[in-house]
Amino acid sequence: MTSQHHIAPALDSTAVRKIPAEPTGAAKIFQFHCRTNILHSVLTLKSRIQVVVFLLK
């Protein structure tokens, strides 16, 4: 007879395997939003640096 102590870890390990590695739905949209925000910040900073360098010349 199998005890519940042996069944629970087996169920947990199969549940963990079924979780997708890639984010889905709202998490994917949020990641995309974060990436575009970072890209926008970098491009804005780059353009500001170029303006400052131009003014200093």
N, C-alpha and C positions, 0 to 999 in steps of 0.2 A: 504494500500500500504506500503510495507516494504522499508525503506530507506537504502541507501548504508552504513550508519553508523552501522546498525544492521547486515548487511551481512558480512562485512569485519571481525569483530571479530569471527563470526561463522566459516568462512573459515580458519582463522588463527588457531583456536583451533583444527580443524580437521587435519590441516597440521602438527601441532606439535605432535599429537598422532601417525602419520604414520612414524615418524622418528625412526629408530631402536635404541635400547639402546646400542647394541653391535656395535663396530666399524666394518666396512666392507672394503674389498679391500685393498687399499694402507695404510689406517690407521691401519688396523690389522697387516699388515706386519711391519709397522714402530714400533708399540707397541712391537711386538715380538723381533725386532732388538734391541730396547732399553732394554728389559728385559735380553736378552742374553749378551749385553754389560755390564750391571750391574753385572750379575752373573760372567762373566769373570773377571771383576775388583775385585770383592770380593774374588774369588779363587786365583787370582794373589797376592793380598794383603796378604791373609792368608799364602800362600807359602813363601812369602818374610819374614813375621813375624817368621815363623818356622825356616827359615835359620838363621835369626838374633839371635833368642833364642838359636839355636844349636851352633852358633859361640861364644856366650857369656858364654856358660857352660864350 
